[in-house]
Structures are given as structure tokens and as C-alpha cells.
Amino acid sequence: MKLSNKILVTFLAIVILFQLAAMLKFRGILKKAMVTNNEIKTSEWQDIMESELTEKNYEFKNFSNVKIQMNGNVVIQQSDNYKILIKAPEKLLESDYFEVSSKNSTLTIKCRSCRKSYDRIDILVFMPKLSHLKITEDLDVKIQGFYEKAMEIDLTGDCSLIGENLSIKNLDIDGFGDITLDLKGCNVTNARVRSLGEGEYCLDVKNLEVKAIGESDFNLNLNEGVISGSMIGDGKISYSGELKKQKISFLGPGKIQKN
């Protein structure tokens, strides 16, 4: 590599790392503010979460975006009809700490003390179209049966997402934190992934554009496509199938390899 190119790569790395530091500081301040505003006594929260489990239906319609912030399990399934069913402790669903709302085509489900909501919350959502999914905190999510021209997925925290029977032409993914995403067996034409932190991304895809900082691993099944972008840190790309072209740069021990 020419000296000028090395200087340019180093400069870009410094700029990206500076942006990363600023982002982490902002998120830390924001999270601290959220915890302060949503403070709840341990004894009160324990009483809420140990109450009897119950199921509740919510009658919201005409949404194509889903935003969920809490700890728990979520299944989002394609259907011609809308349906929202939540199984959780009865006192939680009756409290001000739990919120389900719909506005501007977005269904929002959140628990204000999500850091302590455990695995006693199960959410089932049926909807015709899924355009944007945003999940935050410690969530296990499954999405099933959607055929979309475009879909955006934002993952923040300790999140796991599995896709089944999906067909997406243009998929846009933002991952921040400890992320696991498995879309093996799904049909994705073009995917753009931005990853910050530790991530494990499994995709059946034709073309992938990636911008990753940290330890992000990609396991791909390719169909004569193109891999492009940049990776900074200890990340790697492993693929099976046929790679037509690669235009990706690595800063650190990252690499691309065929299985």
C-alpha cells in the first residue's frame, strides 16, 4: 500500500473512532437519564413480576413499523389481519410501567423498567406488512413469512433475531451491542449492515455492503454477488457459494475467507 493511502486509512480510522467515542458517551448519558427517570423499588418490582400470568389482546391496526423496548420474547408473523397478544404478569399489564400504543404507523411496546423484566413477557404480533423493526434491550425475536421490497431492522443491546420464510429485496440493518442475527434460509437480494460492538450475522444474500467496528463476524451463503464496505477491528467474513467481486477493506486482523 502506498504511503499516501496508509495515511488516508489511518486518518479515516481516527475519525471513525472519534465518532464512536462520541456515540458511546451520548448513549451512556441517555441510558443513565432513562434509568433515573424510571427508577422503581426492588420490592415493588418483584411484587409486580411475581403476580399471576395473564393474556391480553390489544386492538391496534394500520401499522407497518414495530418498536419494542424490554426484556422478553417476541414473535412477529405475517398475516392478512392485525392481532397483538401479550402474555405477562397481570400487575405489570395494569401498571404505568408497561405501555402499548400506536401512532404514525408505528406499534410501540415498552416496559419502563425493562432492565428487570426477565423472561415472563411473551409478545405475539400478526400484521400484513413489516417495513421497520426496532428492538432494544434483551430480546429474543422471531419474524416469519414477510415478502418485502424493503425492510429496516435496528437492534440495540443484547438482541437475538431469527428470520423464517422471508423474502426481502433491500434489507438495511443497524446493530449496536451484542447482536445475533440469523436469516439463513431466507431470500435477501441486497443487504446493508452497520455493526458496532460484537455481532454475529448469518445471511443468505446476493450482495452485501458492510460497515463494522468491533468484533463482527459474518457467515454468508452467496449467489454470485458482491461484498463491499469496510471492517475495523477483529471481525471476519466467511462465505460459501460463489463470490463475483469483493471491494472491502480491513483495518485490523479481519479477513474474508471461503468455507
C-alpha positions in Angstrom: 0.0 0.0 0.0 1.3 3.5 -0.9 2.3 5.8 1.9 -0.4 8.3 1.0 -3.0 5.6 1.1 -1.8 4.4 4.5 -2.0 8.0 5.8 -5.6 8.3 4.5 -6.7 5.0 6.0 -5.2 6.0 9.4 -6.9 9.4 9.3 -10.3 7.8 8.4 -9.8 5.3 11.3 -9.2 8.1 13.7 -12.3 10.0 12.6 -14.4 6.8 12.9 -13.1 6.0 16.3 -13.7 9.6 17.4 -17.3 9.3 16.2 -17.6 6.0 18.0 -16.4 7.5 21.3 -18.9 10.4 21.0 -21.7 8.0 20.2 -20.9 5.8 23.2 -20.7 8.8 25.5 -24.1 10.1 24.3 -25.7 6.7 24.7 -24.3 6.4 28.2 -25.7 9.7 29.2 -29.1 8.8 27.7 -29.3 5.4 29.4 -28.4 7.0 32.7 -31.2 9.5 32.3 -33.6 6.8 31.4 -32.7 4.7 34.5 -33.1 7.8 36.7 -36.5 8.7 35.3 -37.8 5.1 35.6 -36.5 4.2 39.0 -38.6 1.6 40.8 -38.1 0.0 44.2 -36.9 -3.6 44.0 -39.7 -4.8 46.4 -42.4 -3.2 44.2 -41.0 -4.5 41.0 -40.7 -8.0 42.5 -44.3 -7.9 43.6 -45.4 -6.9 40.0 -43.3 -9.5 38.2 -44.3 -12.4 40.5 -48.0 -11.8 40.0 -50.1 -14.3 38.1 -49.5 -14.6 34.3 -52.3 -13.4 32.1 -53.0 -12.8 28.4 -54.3 -9.6 26.9 -55.3 -8.6 23.4 -54.7 -5.1 22.0 -56.9 -3.7 19.2 -54.4 -1.7 17.1 -54.4 -1.7 13.3 -52.8 0.0 10.3 -49.2 -0.2 11.4 -46.2 -1.4 9.4 -43.5 -0.5 11.9 -42.8 -2.1 15.3 -40.7 -0.7 18.1 -40.1 -2.8 21.2 -38.1 -2.0 24.3 -37.9 -4.5 27.1 -36.6 -8.0 28.1 -38.6 -10.9 26.8 -39.6 -13.0 23.8 -41.3 -11.7 20.6 -42.8 -13.4 17.5 -43.9 -11.2 14.6 -45.8 -13.1 11.9 -47.2 -12.1 8.5 -51.0 -12.2 8.3 -53.8 -10.5 6.4 -55.2 -9.4 9.8 -53.8 -7.4 12.7 -53.5 -9.1 16.1 -51.5 -8.3 19.2 -51.4 -10.8 22.1 -49.2 -10.3 25.2 -48.7 -12.8 28.0 -47.2 -11.2 31.1 -47.7 -10.7 34.8 -51.2 -9.3 35.4 -49.9 -6.4 37.7 -47.4 -5.4 35.0 -50.0 -5.1 32.3 -52.2 -3.0 34.6 -49.3 -0.7 35.7 -47.9 2.5 34.3 -44.6 0.8 33.7 -46.0 -1.1 30.7 -47.1 0.7 27.5 -48.7 -0.4 24.3 -49.5 2.3 21.8 -49.8 3.0 18.1 -49.1 6.3 16.3 -47.9 7.3 12.8 -48.0 3.7 11.5 -45.7 2.5 14.4 -46.7 0.0 17.1 -44.8 0.7 20.3 -44.4 -1.8 23.1 -42.2 -0.9 26.0 -41.6 -1.6 29.7 -40.1 1.4 31.5 -38.1 -0.9 33.8 -37.1 -3.2 31.0 -33.7 -4.0 32.7 -35.6 -6.2 35.2 -38.5 -7.6 33.1 -37.0 -11.1 32.9 -38.5 -13.8 30.6 -42.0 -13.5 31.9 -43.1 -11.4 28.9 -44.2 -13.1 25.6 -45.4 -10.9 22.7 -47.2 -12.2 19.6 -47.9 -9.7 16.7 -49.7 -10.5 13.5 -49.5 -7.9 10.7 -49.7 -7.7 6.9 -46.5 -5.7 6.2 -43.3 -5.1 8.2 -41.3 -2.1 7.0 -39.2 -1.2 10.1 -38.4 -3.2 13.2 -36.6 -1.5 16.1 -35.8 -3.6 19.2 -33.9 -2.5 22.3 -32.6 -4.2 25.4 -32.5 -8.0 26.0 -34.9 -9.5 23.4 -35.3 -12.8 21.5 -37.2 -12.1 18.4 -38.5 -14.2 15.5 -40.0 -12.8 12.3 -41.9 -15.1 9.9 -43.4 -15.0 6.5 -42.8 -11.5 5.2 -42.2 -10.7 1.5 -41.0 -7.1 1.3 -39.3 -4.8 -1.2 -37.5 -3.0 1.6 -37.1 -3.6 5.4 -35.1 -1.8 8.1 -34.0 -3.6 11.3 -32.5 -1.7 14.2 -31.0 -3.8 17.1 -29.6 -2.3 20.3 -28.5 -4.1 23.4 -28.3 -7.9 23.8 -30.6 -8.9 20.9 -31.2 -12.1 19.1 -33.2 -12.2 15.8 -34.2 -15.2 13.7 -36.0 -15.0 10.4 -38.0 -17.7 8.8 -39.6 -17.8 5.3 -38.6 -14.2 4.5 -38.0 -12.7 1.0 -36.5 -9.1 1.1 -35.1 -7.2 -1.9 -33.4 -4.5 0.1 -32.5 -5.1 3.8 -31.0 -2.4 6.0 -29.6 -3.5 9.4 -28.1 -1.4 12.2 -26.6 -3.4 15.1 -25.3 -1.8 18.3 -24.2 -4.1 21.1 -24.1 -7.9 21.4 -26.2 -8.9 18.3 -27.1 -12.2 16.9 -29.0 -12.3 13.6 -29.8 -15.4 11.7 -31.5 -15.2 8.3 -30.2 -18.4 6.9 -32.7 -20.0 4.5 -34.3 -16.6 3.8 -34.1 -14.9 0.4 -32.2 -11.5 0.6 -31.1 -9.7 -2.6 -29.2 -6.7 -1.2 -28.2 -6.2 2.4 -26.5 -3.2 4.0 -25.2 -3.9 7.6 -23.8 -1.4 10.0 -22.4 -3.0 13.1 -20.9 -1.5 16.3 -19.8 -3.9 19.0 -19.9 -7.7 18.9 -22.1 -9.1 16.2 -22.8 -12.5 14.5 -24.7 -12.2 11.3 -25.8 -15.2 9.2 -27.3 -14.4 5.8 -28.3 -15.9 2.5 -27.7 -12.9 0.3 -26.6 -11.9 -3.1 -24.9 -8.5 -2.4 -23.6 -7.3 1.0 -22.4 -3.9 2.0 -20.9 -3.8 5.5 -19.5 -1.1 7.8 -18.4 -2.7 11.0 -16.4 -1.6 14.0 -15.5 -4.1 16.7 -15.8 -7.9 16.6 -18.4 -8.6 14.0 -18.5 -12.0 12.2 -20.5 -12.6 9.0 -21.4 -16.1 7.8 -22.8 -15.8 4.3 -24.3 -18.1 1.6 -23.7 -16.1 -1.6 -25.3 -16.3 -5.0 -22.6 -14.8 -7.4 -22.8 -11.5 -5.6 -20.6 -8.6 -4.4 -19.2 -8.0 -0.9 -18.2 -4.3 -0.3 -17.5 -1.9 2.6 -15.1 -1.7 5.5 -14.3 -3.5 8.7 -12.3 -2.1 11.7 -11.3 -4.4 14.4 -11.3 -8.2 14.9 -14.0 -9.3 12.5 -14.2 -11.7 9.6 -16.4 -12.7 6.7 -16.8 -16.4 5.9 -18.8 -17.4 2.8 -20.0 -20.4 0.8 -21.3 -20.2 -2.7 -19.8 -18.0 -5.5 -18.4 -14.6 -4.9 -18.4 -12.4 -8.0 -16.4 -9.5 -6.7 -15.1 -8.1 -3.4 -14.4 -4.5 -2.6 -13.9 -4.5 1.1 -11.1 -3.0 3.3 -9.9 -4.2 6.7 -8.2 -2.3 9.4 -7.0 -4.8 12.0 -6.8 -8.6 11.8 -10.1 -9.1 10.0 -10.2 -11.2 6.9 -12.5 -12.7 4.3 -12.4 -16.5 3.6 -14.3 -19.2 1.7 -15.7 -22.1 3.8 
